[in-house]
């Protein structure tokens, strides 16, 4: 989390440069062309990619809680010894 400011600062200069803008626009155009060329399959792929984080969060939040068995020696640790010096 401490490097997020540095990363954002560098990204601003990357996005300002004309060569990187041209590259990013080319990637966006080719992605749009891929989506339209492979229409039903690409939409399914996009749906899976967008739904995967939410399904993962749901599974993590609703996973059965594990019950850690209590140590059999725990009751002896909490008792006060009888023969105090």
N, C-alpha and C positions, 0 to 999 in steps of 0.2 A: 504493500500500500504506500510505502514511502516514495517509490519511484514513479507514481502515477503523474505527478506534476512534470517530471522530466520527460516522460513519454508523451504527454500532451503537448509540451513545448516543441519537441522534435516533430510531432505529427503536424503541427501548424506549418512549419517550414517545408515539410514534405508536400503538403497539400497546396502550398503557394507556388512551388516550382512548376514551370510550364511543362517540363518533360513528364513529371509525375502526374500532372492533370491529364495529359494526353494518354498516358498509359492507363490510368484509372477509368477514363471515359471509354477507351478501347475494350477494357475488361468488361465494363457494364454493357456495352453494345454486343459483345460476343456472348455474354450471359443471356441477354434478351433473345438473341438469335437461337441459342441452344434451347431455351425454354419453348420457343414457338416451333422449332423443328421437331422436338421430341415431346410434343404437347401433353398427352395423357400421362406419360411416364415421368416427365420432369416435374409436373405438378404434384404427383405422388411423392417424388423425392423431396421436394420443397416442404410438403406437408409433414413428412417424417422428420426432417431436420428441424422444423419449427416446433413440432410436438414433443420431441425427445426430452428436452430439459424439463418440461412440465410433467411428463410421465415419470421421469426420474425423481423429481421432487415429491410427487404423490407417493411413489413407492417408498421413499425414505421416510416420509412422515407417517405412513400407515403400516410400516413393517411391525411384526409382532415384537413386543418388548422381551428381551432376554432376561431371565430370572437367574441371578447369580446365587448359587447355593451358599448358605452361611457356613463359615468354617466351623467344624465341630469343636475346635479349641477356643472359639470366641467367648463362650460362657465362662471359661476358666480365667481368661485374661481380665474380665471385668469384676471378678470376685475379689473381695478384700481378704488378704491372707489372715488366717486365724492366729498364728503365733508371731506376734509383733515383738521385736526386741526393744 
